[in-house]
């Protein structure tokens, strides 16, 4: 490394160098002020700490100055060569690799609303990511950090010495922020790893733990779930959080990802926000934090048969161990009879004797005052902490609420015996047995069964078993995908609903019919995390369309764990809060999911109405396998047990598959939509989480082009999809009726199928007139049937405007043979252009 390069590297830590070599000085604004370069007290000599001159010093009394390397040499009266060795030791540089000379502290930054450029005070290098993280001291006394990345302009030879090739730009999704000190981590595969929060803390901790590789990550605690932590797999890990809530949450997340890691618990004697870069308080040592004295056994808790949950506008809330239910009482309702809902007189008598030993009878007034005081001490009641039936995650712990008991990491536990910040009230018992999860061979039967179903060409057989498998653990997922099974009458939807989906989910499911409303589902679910399956949810009229739209809004809100709560007003004036965590599976002739927000959350599963010659044999085989599996309640119970047992692995794989699919499809929304489903499919056959390489290989083998909604799908493309996927009936020569999509009928017509003319007549009746001569399709500007097809979508009554945006579309007058002409939008048809006209 050249001396100018070494001086530039040292200037990134100008203030730390001054604190070490010139301790008699002090920071004044953007400079370090001292008497002279030898360290005498005074103010004649200054060292620039920020801006384009960071690292340079000047002594006004002596008219002398220089860079950081000369400061080191003169401050210690040593040679420049010795100063270079001191600088390398200070910077932790063991070798001297060739580096380009670039100082991020001389790269100015200014926001749009700012008038002056500002410059960093410290920078941390991420060489493997071609990036720095730069810290700024703000005028208000606070600090800010920004990523600076090497992003040369397109078509220009990259030059790391050119400041214009470095941009203040972060790692927006789906990009992953890098790990700090990753090269050192990879170069020491056997060393234990200490994970801390922040680059400054990592540098300080590296000196305290020389036998560890100390790492952190860019962009702070909130980004911990976006980092590729694969390099930590199989390593000995020590997780040290900052002493604040975000730091503890970040390291708790990593503890859940790597259960074998050691998580340091900062003692209460540490100041708020303390980290390993801060001085230790008096009486506290690193060894004492790592090896705290054994905690004396806690005094036995009093036998209190209820739990105070806190208070809100509705009153004071109790979890009664007697009934297992949450009891809410206003202050005035703390009466003798109402308190019987919480527990019985045996306890109230003991409590009264403790509060009022002189009283001859149970003093309920004194009890009420004491209870209200305890409730205020418990704090504000959080209904989002209430967890009903279903599978839940607490850090690295899997909790399954079976109604009358919990299964905590598979172990049966009484509802009130589980110590947790969450609240598990009693519910109707559901059938569950986690002692014998299904093997990979058993669960693989689901895929085998699905492969025998009559799927349309564009559908994936693996989506149905994957959706049913992970629906059992929908409450434990960060993203809950939904499914919609579509097919004409007689295609097998009802058989699949009754003989596949319903048995797999057992009795821990909400089964709804077409007239069920959103409010009904919401109120039945309450705090339960159960799958909801809808059969025959058809859009028949305005009322049913509105009802389906409301249900879809509920499913949309349920998709994301961060989707927020639903608040509904009540007659009492106190809003009721709902948090839905369900997976929805719908079944109908035509999908009612027409909005992009719904299509990006609902996987379409379409059955074919064409029966190949081997269809009867396949169905006979399907029924035979189903008799041994799906019709056996114990077998289905073991499938659910496998999903619950593998919930942490499924969560981990879902994140890996989400990134892999987003990359393979070039579409983040498809990654989000299908990541959890792919994880469910993966864990039907294996228990180990998918590695990034395995997920990329799987995702790369799938053609994502026509699957799901794309980030790049335009309104006109979606409008055409709705039209082409709508179903109409076609009658054959024997009078038998068949359901076909508009797209199928167009294909029949343009390819010269024997039913081509009948297909054309059926299309004209809905306002669609295909023309072989023009190789195009005319779509009526106004038509009753088209209004029906687009009803309930944002294309209703405006489909003309959207179709006119299709490249090559023109206005036309269409003249169907033997029928009245109509105004239309004429669009080219892909099949007509590619196939020879018969």
QUIDA-V608171 format. One record per residue. N is the residue number from 1. RES is the residue in one small letter. SS is DSSP state (H for helix, E for strand, L for the rest). D_LAST is the distance of its C-alpha to the last C-alpha in Angstrom with 2 decimals. Layout:
n res ss d_last
N RES SS D_LAST
N RES SS D_LAST
This chain:
n res ss d_last
1 x L 75.08
2 x L 76.76
3 x H 79.55
4 x H 77.63
5 x H 74.72
6 x H 77.16
7 x H 78.80
8 x H 75.44
9 x H 74.59
10 x H 78.04
11 x H 77.61
12 x L 74.86
13 x L 77.73
14 x H 80.42
15 x H 81.90
16 x H 82.17
17 x H 83.94
18 x H 86.38
19 x H 87.11
20 x H 87.93
21 x H 89.98
22 x L 91.32
23 x L 92.01
24 x L 94.77
25 x L 92.21
26 x E 89.89
27 x E 86.61
28 x E 87.04
29 x L 83.79
30 x L 81.54
31 x E 84.36
32 x E 86.77
33 x E 90.37
34 x E 93.29
35 x L 96.69
36 x L 95.81
37 x L 93.47
38 x L 96.01
39 x L 95.54
40 x L 98.56
41 x L 98.40
42 x L 97.83
43 x L 95.16
44 x L 95.48
45 x E 92.50
46 x E 88.88
47 x E 85.71
48 x E 82.32
49 x L 80.15
50 x L 77.07
51 x L 75.11
52 x L 74.62
53 x L 78.22
54 x L 78.08
55 x L 80.39
56 x L 82.72
57 x E 86.39
58 x E 89.23
59 x E 92.97
60 x L 94.52
61 x L 98.06
62 x L 97.50
63 x L 94.82
64 x E 92.78
65 x E 89.21
66 x E 86.20
67 x L 83.14
68 x H 82.94
69 x H 83.99
70 x H 87.15
71 x H 87.85
72 x H 87.77
73 x H 90.07
74 x H 92.64
75 x H 92.68
76 x H 93.70
77 x L 95.58
78 x L 93.44
79 x L 91.70
80 x H 88.15
81 x H 87.21
82 x H 88.73
83 x H 86.97
84 x H 83.64
85 x H 84.38
86 x H 85.34
87 x H 82.09
88 x H 79.98
89 x H 81.87
90 x H 81.44
91 x H 77.68
92 x L 77.27
93 x L 75.96
94 x L 76.80
95 x L 75.20
96 x L 74.49
97 x L 70.76
98 x L 69.76
99 x L 68.54
100 x L 67.51
101 x L 69.95
102 x L 68.42
103 x L 70.27
104 x H 68.21
105 x H 71.42
106 x H 71.25
107 x L 67.71
108 x L 68.19
109 x E 66.24
110 x L 66.07
111 x L 64.05
112 x L 62.80
113 x L 65.66
114 x L 68.32
115 x L 70.42
116 x L 71.95
117 x L 70.53
118 x E 71.57
119 x L 71.87
120 x L 71.77
121 x L 74.89
122 x E 73.47
123 x E 70.29
124 x E 68.86
125 x E 66.68
126 x E 63.45
127 x H 63.02
128 x H 60.00
129 x H 58.15
130 x L 59.44
131 x E 60.98
132 x E 64.25
133 x E 65.29
134 x E 67.88
135 x E 70.47
136 x E 71.84
137 x E 75.08
138 x L 74.42
139 x L 77.06
140 x L 77.39
141 x L 78.55
142 x L 75.31
143 x E 73.10
144 x E 69.41
145 x E 67.17
146 x E 64.05
147 x E 61.69
148 x E 61.56
149 x E 58.70
150 x E 58.04
151 x L 54.82
152 x L 54.85
153 x L 52.61
154 x L 49.25
155 x L 49.55
156 x L 53.33
157 x L 55.23
158 x L 56.64
159 x L 60.38
160 x L 62.20
161 x L 65.32
162 x L 63.59
163 x H 64.05
164 x H 61.01
165 x H 58.82
166 x E 60.10
167 x E 58.68
168 x E 59.96
169 x L 56.87
170 x L 56.54
171 x L 54.00
172 x L 51.66
173 x L 49.38
174 x L 47.64
175 x L 50.12
176 x L 53.16
177 x L 56.71
178 x L 58.54
179 x E 61.48
180 x E 64.83
181 x L 66.51
182 x H 63.42
183 x H 64.44
184 x H 67.82
185 x H 66.18
186 x H 64.01
187 x H 67.00
188 x L 69.13
189 x L 67.01
190 x L 70.05
191 x L 71.84
192 x L 71.89
193 x E 70.00
194 x E 71.42
195 x E 68.89
196 x L 70.32
197 x L 69.04
198 x L 69.20
199 x H 69.87
200 x H 73.50
201 x H 74.17
202 x H 72.48
203 x H 74.72
204 x H 77.81
205 x H 76.88
206 x H 76.32
207 x H 80.05
208 x H 81.03
209 x L 78.82
210 x L 78.98
211 x L 77.77
212 x L 74.54
213 x E 71.42
214 x E 71.28
215 x E 67.94
216 x E 66.51
217 x E 63.27
218 x L 62.21
219 x L 61.88
220 x L 64.18
221 x H 64.39
222 x H 61.45
223 x H 59.03
224 x H 60.21
225 x H 57.04
226 x H 54.83
227 x L 56.52
228 x L 55.18
229 x H 58.16
230 x H 56.81
231 x H 59.69
232 x H 62.16
233 x L 60.74
234 x L 63.53
235 x L 66.21
236 x L 69.55
237 x E 69.21
238 x E 71.80
239 x E 70.45
240 x E 72.92
241 x L 71.97
242 x L 73.57
243 x L 75.95
244 x L 73.76
245 x H 71.02
246 x H 68.02
247 x H 69.43
248 x H 70.03
249 x H 66.52
250 x H 65.01
251 x H 67.01
252 x H 66.43
253 x H 62.70
254 x H 63.32
255 x H 65.56
256 x H 62.70
257 x H 60.42
258 x L 63.15
259 x L 65.35
260 x L 67.71
261 x L 68.69
262 x E 72.11
263 x E 72.07
264 x E 75.27
265 x L 76.67
266 x L 78.67
267 x L 82.07
268 x L 83.08
269 x L 85.77
270 x L 83.22
271 x L 82.61
272 x L 79.31
273 x L 76.77
274 x L 78.86
275 x L 77.11
276 x L 78.27
277 x L 78.81
278 x L 81.50
279 x L 85.14
280 x L 86.01
281 x L 88.23
282 x L 91.75
283 x L 92.00
284 x L 88.32
285 x L 87.20
286 x H 83.89
287 x H 85.10
288 x H 86.14
289 x H 82.66
290 x H 81.02
291 x L 83.61
292 x L 84.84
293 x L 87.76
294 x L 86.80
295 x L 86.33
296 x L 89.06
297 x L 87.80
298 x L 86.97
299 x L 89.17
300 x L 87.66
301 x L 85.71
302 x L 87.35
303 x L 85.86
304 x L 83.97
305 x L 81.55
306 x E 79.23
307 x E 77.76
308 x E 78.23
309 x E 74.85
310 x E 76.03
311 x E 75.85
312 x E 73.67
313 x L 73.67
314 x L 73.06
315 x E 76.17
316 x E 77.25
317 x E 74.99
318 x E 76.12
319 x E 74.32
320 x E 76.29
321 x L 76.58
322 x L 77.84
323 x L 74.59
324 x L 72.25
325 x L 71.17
326 x E 71.60
327 x E 74.34
328 x E 74.65
329 x E 77.99
330 x L 79.36
331 x H 82.90
332 x H 84.34
333 x H 82.41
334 x L 84.28
335 x L 86.36
336 x H 87.63
337 x H 84.93
338 x H 82.01
339 x H 83.23
340 x L 82.97
341 x L 79.18
342 x L 79.73
343 x L 82.28
344 x L 85.34
345 x H 89.04
346 x H 90.04
347 x H 88.56
348 x H 89.60
349 x H 93.12
350 x H 93.34
351 x H 91.90
352 x H 94.39
353 x H 97.28
354 x H 96.32
355 x H 95.96
356 x L 98.90
357 x L 101.21
358 x L 103.82
359 x L 101.52
360 x L 102.27
361 x L 98.70
362 x L 95.21
363 x L 94.99
364 x H 91.37
365 x H 92.05
366 x H 93.08
367 x H 90.07
368 x H 87.73
369 x H 89.25
370 x H 88.91
371 x H 85.27
372 x H 84.31
373 x H 86.00
374 x H 84.05
375 x H 80.77
376 x H 81.51
377 x H 82.33
378 x H 78.98
379 x L 77.19
380 x E 74.17
381 x L 71.92
382 x L 68.40
383 x H 65.99
384 x H 63.35
385 x H 65.57
386 x E 65.09
387 x L 62.78
388 x L 61.72
389 x L 59.74
390 x E 57.43
391 x E 57.49
392 x E 59.25
393 x E 60.26
394 x E 63.76
395 x L 63.83
396 x L 63.40
397 x E 64.20
398 x E 61.65
399 x E 62.85
400 x E 61.13
401 x E 62.44
402 x L 62.32
403 x L 64.12
404 x L 67.56
405 x L 67.80
406 x E 66.34
407 x E 65.12
408 x E 66.26
409 x L 64.63
410 x L 64.26
411 x E 67.90
412 x E 68.67
413 x E 70.75
414 x L 72.37
415 x H 70.87
416 x H 74.10
417 x H 74.93
418 x L 72.19
419 x L 73.71
420 x L 71.07
421 x L 70.67
422 x L 67.88
423 x E 68.53
424 x L 67.20
425 x L 68.10
426 x L 67.99
427 x L 64.85
428 x L 63.77
429 x L 63.69
430 x L 60.35
431 x L 59.85
432 x L 59.90
433 x L 61.32
434 x L 61.05
435 x L 63.15
436 x L 60.31
437 x L 57.10
438 x L 54.06
439 x L 53.57
440 x H 50.48
441 x H 49.53
442 x H 49.83
443 x H 47.94
444 x H 45.22
445 x H 44.43
446 x H 42.93
447 x H 40.24
448 x H 39.74
449 x H 39.38
450 x H 36.91
451 x H 34.70
452 x L 34.35
453 x L 33.03
454 x L 29.34
455 x E 28.55
456 x L 25.30
457 x L 23.82
458 x L 25.40
459 x L 28.82
460 x L 31.78
461 x L 33.69
462 x H 36.96
463 x H 37.21
464 x H 38.28
465 x H 41.20
466 x H 42.24
467 x H 42.37
468 x H 44.37
469 x H 46.69
470 x H 47.74
471 x H 47.88
472 x L 51.25
473 x L 52.72
474 x H 51.08
475 x H 54.55
476 x H 55.18
477 x L 52.05
478 x L 52.09
479 x E 48.43
480 x L 47.03
481 x L 43.23
482 x E 41.66
483 x E 38.64
484 x E 36.21
485 x E 34.56
486 x E 31.51
487 x L 29.43
488 x L 28.45
489 x L 30.92
490 x L 31.40
491 x L 30.13
492 x L 33.69
493 x H 35.16
494 x H 38.31
495 x H 38.91
496 x H 38.69
497 x H 40.99
498 x H 43.54
499 x H 43.45
500 x H 42.65
501 x H 43.49
502 x H 46.48
503 x H 48.36
504 x H 48.05
505 x H 49.62
506 x L 52.34
507 x L 54.64
508 x L 54.77
509 x E 51.78
510 x E 51.18
511 x E 48.79
512 x E 47.54
513 x L 45.52
514 x L 43.37
515 x L 46.31
516 x L 48.35
517 x L 49.36
518 x H 49.91
519 x H 53.64
520 x H 53.78
521 x H 52.22
522 x H 54.44
523 x H 57.57
524 x H 56.82
525 x H 56.15
526 x L 59.17
527 x L 60.00
528 x L 57.94
529 x E 55.26
530 x L 53.07
531 x E 49.32
532 x E 47.79
533 x E 44.93
534 x E 43.15
535 x L 41.24
536 x L 39.00
537 x L 39.49
538 x L 37.08
539 x L 36.83
540 x L 37.40
541 x L 39.52
542 x H 41.50
543 x H 44.31
544 x H 42.18
545 x H 40.32
546 x H 43.74
547 x H 45.05
548 x H 42.19
549 x H 42.59
550 x H 46.30
551 x H 45.66
552 x H 43.26
553 x H 45.98
554 x H 48.34
555 x H 45.97
556 x H 45.54
557 x H 49.33
558 x H 49.67
559 x H 47.42
560 x E 50.02
561 x L 53.60
562 x L 54.60
563 x L 52.71
564 x L 55.95
565 x L 57.28
566 x E 56.57
567 x E 59.55
568 x E 59.95
569 x L 62.83
570 x L 65.20
571 x L 67.78
572 x L 70.55
573 x L 69.39
574 x L 68.74
575 x L 65.11
576 x E 63.59
577 x E 61.74
578 x E 58.69
579 x L 57.11
580 x L 53.91
581 x L 52.97
582 x L 50.29
583 x L 46.87
584 x E 44.46
585 x E 41.66
586 x E 39.56
587 x E 37.26
588 x E 34.93
589 x L 31.47
590 x L 30.76
591 x L 32.77
592 x L 35.31
593 x L 35.81
594 x L 34.19
595 x L 36.89
596 x H 36.87
597 x H 40.38
598 x H 39.23
599 x H 36.00
600 x L 38.15
601 x L 40.43
602 x E 38.17
603 x E 35.98
604 x E 32.86
605 x E 32.33
606 x E 29.15
607 x E 28.62
608 x L 25.30
609 x L 24.60
610 x L 22.54
611 x L 25.01
612 x L 24.41
613 x L 26.19
614 x L 29.26
615 x H 29.76
616 x H 32.72
617 x H 34.45
618 x H 34.13
619 x H 35.53
620 x H 38.39
621 x H 39.19
622 x H 39.05
623 x H 41.49
624 x H 43.81
625 x H 44.11
626 x H 44.46
627 x H 47.31
628 x H 49.27
629 x L 48.52
630 x L 47.30
631 x L 49.34
632 x L 52.45
633 x H 54.12
634 x H 56.22
635 x H 53.20
636 x H 51.57
637 x H 54.98
638 x H 55.05
639 x H 51.63
640 x H 53.04
641 x H 56.21
642 x H 54.24
643 x H 52.61
644 x H 56.03
645 x H 57.68
646 x L 55.12
647 x H 54.97
648 x H 56.64
649 x H 54.39
650 x H 51.25
651 x H 52.49
652 x H 53.13
653 x H 49.77
654 x H 47.96
655 x H 49.49
656 x H 48.56
657 x H 44.93
658 x H 44.69
659 x H 45.64
660 x H 43.44
661 x H 40.27
662 x H 41.08
663 x H 41.35
664 x H 38.23
665 x H 36.06
666 x L 37.88
667 x L 38.38
668 x H 41.73
669 x H 40.39
670 x H 38.15
671 x H 41.23
672 x H 43.25
673 x H 40.66
674 x H 39.95
675 x H 43.27
676 x H 45.12
677 x H 42.22
678 x H 41.94
679 x H 45.72
680 x H 45.59
681 x H 43.01
682 x H 45.20
683 x L 48.34
684 x L 46.90
685 x L 47.46
686 x L 50.33
687 x L 53.45
688 x L 53.94
689 x L 52.42
690 x L 49.61
691 x L 50.77
692 x H 49.03
693 x H 47.75
694 x H 46.32
695 x H 44.66
696 x H 43.15
697 x H 41.80
698 x H 40.23
699 x H 38.77
700 x H 37.40
701 x L 35.33
702 x L 33.43
703 x L 30.40
704 x L 31.74
705 x L 29.13
706 x L 27.36
707 x L 30.39
708 x L 32.70
709 x L 33.52
710 x L 34.28
711 x L 37.16
712 x L 34.66
713 x L 32.29
714 x L 32.37
715 x H 32.55
716 x H 29.17
717 x H 27.60
718 x H 29.57
719 x H 28.61
720 x H 24.88
721 x H 25.64
722 x H 27.49
723 x H 24.71
724 x H 21.95
725 x H 24.36
726 x L 25.52
727 x E 24.78
728 x E 23.86
729 x E 23.68
730 x E 20.89
731 x E 22.14
732 x L 20.71
733 x L 21.42
734 x L 24.81
735 x L 25.84
736 x L 25.87
737 x E 25.19
738 x E 23.70
739 x E 24.14
740 x E 21.21
741 x E 21.33
742 x H 19.56
743 x H 17.88
744 x H 16.62
745 x H 15.26
746 x H 13.42
747 x H 11.88
748 x H 10.88
749 x H 9.32
750 x H 7.45
751 x L 6.27
752 x L 5.15
753 x L 8.82
754 x L 10.85
755 x L 12.89
756 x H 10.40
757 x H 12.19
758 x H 15.47
759 x H 14.89
760 x H 14.35
761 x H 17.52
762 x H 19.42
763 x H 18.69
764 x H 19.80
765 x L 22.96
766 x L 23.99
767 x L 23.35
768 x E 19.99
769 x E 17.36
770 x E 13.93
771 x E 12.17
772 x L 8.70
773 x L 10.62
774 x L 13.41
775 x L 11.70
776 x E 14.72
777 x E 16.50
778 x E 19.51
779 x E 22.39
780 x E 25.18
781 x L 28.57
782 x L 30.39
783 x L 29.30
784 x H 31.32
785 x H 28.80
786 x H 28.24
787 x H 32.05
788 x H 32.24
789 x H 29.83
790 x H 31.81
791 x L 35.19
792 x L 37.71
793 x L 36.12
794 x L 37.26
795 x L 33.96
796 x L 35.02
797 x L 34.94
798 x L 34.16
799 x H 30.55
800 x H 29.81
801 x H 32.31
802 x H 30.80
803 x H 27.13
804 x L 28.33
805 x L 29.61
806 x L 26.20
807 x L 25.72
808 x L 23.73
809 x L 24.06
810 x E 25.13
811 x E 26.50
812 x E 24.42
813 x E 24.56
814 x E 21.58
815 x L 21.05
816 x L 19.09
817 x L 18.53
818 x L 21.81
819 x L 23.49
820 x L 26.03
821 x L 25.11
822 x E 26.22
823 x E 27.14
824 x E 24.89
825 x E 24.36
826 x E 21.03
827 x E 20.00
828 x E 17.27
829 x L 15.17
830 x H 15.41
831 x H 12.35
832 x H 10.23
833 x H 12.32
834 x H 12.21
835 x L 8.73
836 x L 6.18
837 x L 3.79
838 x L 0.00
